Amino acid sequence: MPEIILKIGAEGGSITLYGVRRNNDFERFSINTYDCSDDEAEDDASRDISQISSPNSASSWPDALNLLKRYPSWYRLYPLVLHPDFESRILEEVRNCGGDAALELWREALSET
């Protein structure tokens, strides 16, 4: 069953990075975008990424970050969900992409959730 690693929102949509855990390690990642203008939005719970291999999936954490970086301003969006096992890695990437100001905004937003 996929777990949400990171969900970030923007006005009218979101980007969600999922991970599939096997033997206590995450070994498959997938990214999904939602745009409220889409006619056929797919329910998050119905996604099974354990068997897919596509341009929207990755088998390592560095490749999962590359999926996220397809959206160059992802770190400017509002964090909605952040998996505790990935918090330090994601926040480090936010700092790398957006500097201390972006990191502070994310920490504030996450403390509110």
N, C-alpha and C positions, 0 to 999 in steps of 0.2 A: 504494500500500500504506500503510495507516495506521501511524503511529508513536505510541508511547506518549509523551505529554507529561508526564503525572503519574498515578501510581498510588498511592493511599493505602489503607491497610488498617485494618480494625477487627476485633474478635472476630467471626468468622463471615461476613465479607464484605469488599468493597472497592468503591472508586469509581475509575474510570479515565477520564481525559480523553485522547482521541486527536486527532491532527492528520494531515492529508494535505498533503504538500508537492507543489507544482507550480512549476517554474522557480525552485527554491531558496527559495521562500517558502511558508509555511504559509497555506493559504487556506480550509480547511474543518476544523472541529473537531466532535467528537461526544463525548458522555459516556455511559458505560455503568456500571451498578451490578451487582454480583454479591452474591447472598445465598446462603450455602451451603444454606439450606433450600429454595431453588428446585429444582423437580424437573427442569427442562430448562435447565440452564446452557449458555450459548452459548460456544463456543470463541473466544477473543480473535482467533486467526489467521483465523477464518472471516468476520470482519466486514469489509464493504466500505463505508466511509462516503463514498467519493468521489462517489456519485450520490444520496445521500439528502438529503432536506430534511424535517425533522421538528422537533418541539419539543425534541428532544435533539441538535440540530445547530446550528452557528453558522458564520458566514462571516468573522468578525473576532475578534481577540483579546479586546476588551472584551466581546463577546457570549459568548465561550468562558468568560470569568470569571463571567459571569452564570449560565451553566449550572452551574458549580461551586458558586456561592453559593446554589443551590437547596437545598443541604445546609448549613445554617447553621453547623454545628460541624465542617466539613471540615478546618479548620486544627488541630483537636484530635486528628485521626487520625494514624496512623503512616505517614510517607512511605516507600514501597517503591521507587519508580522516579521519577526526575526528569530530564527531558530537559535536557542541558546548555545548549541554546539558550534555554531558558525558566527557568533556575535563578534568575537575579536577579529576574525578574518575579514568579515564584511566591513566592520568599522575601520580597519586598517586600509581597505580598498577605498572607502569613502574619503579618508584623509589623503590618500595618494592621488585621487582624482580631483578632489575639491578643496583640499587644504583644511586647516584647522577650523575655519568658519563653517564649512559643510559638516565636519565632524560634530561640532557643537550643536548645530541645528538637528542633526540625527539623534544625538544623545537627549536633547530636550524633547523631541517628538516621541522617542521610545520611552521616556520616563512618564509620559502622559498616558501611554497605553497599558 
